[in-house]
Amino acid sequence: MTQATDSAITMERFGKGKTFREYLESGIRNLNLFEDNYNGLAISPEQEEALRELAGRPGGPHHMVVIGEDWCPDVYRGAGVAQRMAEAMGIELRYFERDQNKDMMAGHLKGGEFESIPVIIFYDRDHREIAHFIERPQLANEQIHQTREVLGDVSPEGIARKLGHQPSEEEIAAARAESRARYMEWQKGETWAGWRVATVDEITDLLRGKLA
């Protein structure tokens, strides 16, 4: 195998990454959310056909990397999507924690500046990068205001406006717990599910463009 060598993510290092299941079993804090998002996505027959066709092309995807952290909603949604796509394409996926692999992250900054996650990177058989996807699909960017509406203003000032008085520490904690509970419940709905599907379609289009 002739391997590209201009990346911190060498083929040798790729082999030391965690599989999706190994990562889930490594003691992460949001295990149930990773599993829920993986189980909540069913790749459609049309999507699977497109992904398999791309993987079968000369120079098509042969293996992939996900860089993320377990506390990030975009990661616990996107990592499961990436695993479903890897399964549909019949390729290998390895997961790396961002904060332990800053050199990997440095080559895939959003806008050349931000360490946005997840980063999903596709490689050909010779370990040459084909394309990478960062953070969330465009549909999610267009609808991200919904998360702010669900969460509400949980600053002390925002809570004070809602209560009509200066909140105690206990009231602040309670308001923030209620906000998180609303957000977790909202993630079970159609909008969040649509972001998973949109990620598959956007990455498929990205790969199709790179392999044209």
C-alpha positions as CSV (number, residue, x, y, z in Angstrom):
1,M,0.0,0.0,0.0
2,T,1.3,3.4,-1.0
3,Q,0.3,5.7,1.9
4,A,-0.1,9.4,2.0
5,T,2.2,10.8,4.7
6,D,1.3,14.5,4.9
7,S,-1.2,14.0,7.8
8,A,-0.9,13.4,11.5
9,I,-3.4,10.6,10.9
10,T,-1.2,7.9,9.5
11,M,-2.4,4.4,8.7
12,E,-0.5,3.1,11.7
13,R,-2.2,5.6,14.0
14,F,-5.6,4.8,12.4
15,G,-5.1,1.2,13.5
16,K,-4.8,2.3,17.1
17,G,-8.1,4.2,17.2
18,K,-11.2,2.8,18.9
19,T,-14.0,1.1,17.0
20,F,-17.4,2.6,17.6
21,R,-18.2,-0.2,20.0
22,E,-14.9,0.1,21.8
23,Y,-15.5,3.8,22.3
24,L,-19.0,3.2,23.7
25,E,-17.5,0.7,26.1
26,S,-14.7,3.0,27.3
27,G,-16.6,4.7,30.1
28,I,-18.1,7.7,28.3
29,R,-20.6,9.8,30.1
30,N,-23.3,9.9,27.4
31,L,-23.4,6.2,26.4
32,N,-27.2,6.1,26.2
33,L,-27.3,9.2,23.9
34,F,-24.7,7.7,21.5
35,E,-26.7,4.4,21.5
36,D,-30.0,6.2,21.0
37,N,-28.8,8.2,18.0
38,Y,-27.2,5.1,16.5
39,N,-30.3,3.1,17.0
40,G,-32.6,6.0,15.9
41,L,-31.2,6.1,12.4
42,A,-32.2,3.7,9.7
43,I,-30.3,4.1,6.5
44,S,-32.8,4.0,3.7
45,P,-32.4,1.5,0.8
46,E,-31.7,4.5,-1.5
47,Q,-29.1,5.9,0.8
48,E,-27.5,2.5,1.2
49,E,-27.3,2.0,-2.5
50,A,-25.7,5.4,-3.0
51,L,-23.1,4.8,-0.3
52,R,-22.2,1.3,-1.6
53,E,-21.8,2.7,-5.1
54,L,-19.4,5.4,-3.8
55,A,-17.4,2.9,-1.8
56,G,-17.1,0.7,-4.9
57,R,-15.7,3.4,-7.1
58,P,-11.9,3.5,-7.8
59,G,-10.5,5.7,-5.2
60,G,-13.7,5.5,-3.2
61,P,-14.0,5.4,0.6
62,H,-12.1,2.5,2.2
63,H,-11.9,3.6,5.9
64,M,-12.9,6.6,8.0
65,V,-12.1,8.5,11.1
66,V,-14.3,10.3,13.6
67,I,-12.8,12.9,15.9
68,G,-15.0,14.1,18.8
69,E,-15.8,14.3,22.5
70,D,-18.6,12.6,24.4
71,W,-20.2,15.7,25.9
72,C,-21.0,17.3,22.6
73,P,-24.6,16.9,21.2
74,D,-23.3,17.2,17.6
75,V,-20.9,14.3,18.4
76,Y,-23.3,11.9,20.1
77,R,-25.7,12.4,17.2
78,G,-23.1,12.4,14.4
79,A,-20.9,9.5,15.6
80,G,-23.8,7.1,15.4
81,V,-24.6,8.4,11.9
82,A,-21.0,7.9,10.8
83,Q,-21.1,4.3,12.1
84,R,-24.3,3.6,10.2
85,M,-22.7,4.9,7.1
86,A,-19.5,2.9,7.6
87,E,-21.7,-0.3,8.0
88,A,-23.6,0.6,4.8
89,M,-20.4,1.1,2.8
90,G,-18.7,-1.9,4.4
91,I,-15.7,0.1,5.6
92,E,-13.8,0.5,8.8
93,L,-14.3,3.3,11.3
94,R,-12.0,4.5,14.1
95,Y,-12.8,7.0,16.7
96,F,-10.4,9.5,18.3
97,E,-10.9,11.9,21.2
98,R,-10.2,15.5,20.1
99,D,-8.6,16.7,23.3
100,Q,-6.1,13.8,23.3
101,N,-5.3,14.2,19.6
102,K,-4.9,17.9,19.0
103,D,-2.5,17.3,16.2
104,M,-5.1,15.4,14.3
105,M,-7.6,18.2,14.9
106,A,-5.2,20.9,13.7
107,G,-5.5,19.7,10.2
108,H,-9.3,19.9,10.2
109,L,-10.3,23.2,11.8
110,K,-13.6,24.7,10.8
111,G,-12.9,27.9,8.9
112,G,-9.2,27.2,9.6
113,E,-9.8,28.4,13.2
114,F,-12.3,26.5,15.3
115,E,-12.0,23.0,16.8
116,S,-15.6,22.1,15.9
117,I,-16.7,18.5,16.3
118,P,-17.4,15.9,15.1
119,V,-14.9,15.7,12.2
120,I,-15.7,12.8,9.9
121,I,-12.9,12.0,7.5
122,F,-13.0,9.6,4.6
123,Y,-9.9,7.9,3.1
124,D,-9.2,5.8,0.1
125,R,-7.4,2.5,0.1
126,D,-4.0,4.2,0.0
127,H,-5.0,6.3,3.0
128,R,-5.3,9.5,1.0
129,E,-8.1,11.8,2.3
130,I,-11.1,12.0,0.0
131,A,-13.2,14.5,2.0
132,H,-14.1,15.5,5.5
133,F,-17.3,16.8,7.2
134,I,-17.4,19.0,10.2
135,E,-19.9,19.5,13.0
136,R,-23.5,19.4,11.6
137,P,-25.4,19.5,8.3
138,Q,-26.7,22.7,6.8
139,L,-30.2,21.8,7.7
140,A,-29.2,21.8,11.4
141,N,-27.5,25.2,11.0
142,E,-30.8,26.6,9.5
143,Q,-32.8,25.2,12.4
144,I,-30.4,25.6,15.3
145,H,-32.5,28.4,16.7
146,Q,-34.9,25.8,17.8
147,T,-32.4,24.5,20.4
148,R,-32.1,28.0,21.9
149,E,-35.9,28.3,22.1
150,V,-36.1,24.9,23.8
151,L,-33.3,25.6,26.3
152,G,-34.5,29.2,27.1
153,D,-32.4,31.8,28.8
154,V,-30.8,30.1,31.8
155,S,-28.5,32.9,32.8
156,P,-29.2,34.3,36.3
157,E,-30.6,37.4,34.6
158,G,-32.9,35.4,32.4
159,I,-34.1,33.3,35.3
160,A,-34.8,36.4,37.3
161,R,-36.9,37.9,34.5
162,K,-39.0,34.7,34.4
163,L,-39.4,34.4,38.2
164,G,-39.9,38.1,38.9
165,H,-37.2,38.1,41.6
166,Q,-33.5,37.5,42.1
167,P,-33.1,33.7,42.0
168,S,-31.4,31.7,44.7
169,E,-28.7,29.2,43.8
170,E,-31.2,26.4,44.2
171,E,-33.7,28.1,41.8
172,I,-30.9,28.6,39.2
173,A,-30.0,24.9,39.5
174,A,-33.6,23.9,39.2
175,A,-34.2,26.1,36.1
176,R,-31.1,24.7,34.4
177,A,-32.1,21.1,35.2
178,E,-35.6,21.8,33.7
179,S,-33.9,23.3,30.6
180,R,-31.7,20.3,30.1
181,A,-34.7,17.9,30.6
182,R,-36.6,19.8,27.9
183,Y,-33.7,19.6,25.5
184,M,-33.2,15.9,26.1
185,E,-36.9,15.3,25.4
186,W,-36.8,17.5,22.3
187,Q,-34.0,15.4,20.9
188,K,-36.4,12.5,20.6
189,G,-38.5,14.5,18.0
190,E,-38.6,14.9,14.3
191,T,-36.3,17.8,13.9
192,W,-33.4,16.0,15.6
193,A,-34.1,12.9,13.6
194,G,-34.1,14.9,10.4
195,W,-30.6,16.2,11.2
196,R,-29.4,12.6,11.3
197,V,-30.9,11.9,7.9
198,A,-29.6,15.2,6.5
199,T,-26.1,14.3,7.7
200,V,-26.2,11.1,5.6
201,D,-27.4,13.0,2.5
202,E,-25.0,15.9,2.9
203,I,-22.0,13.6,3.3
204,T,-23.1,11.4,0.4
205,D,-23.3,14.5,-1.8
206,L,-19.9,15.6,-0.5
207,L,-18.3,12.3,-1.5
208,R,-20.1,12.2,-4.8
209,G,-18.6,15.6,-5.6
210,K,-15.1,14.7,-4.7
211,L,-15.2,11.4,-6.6
212,A,-16.8,12.8,-9.8
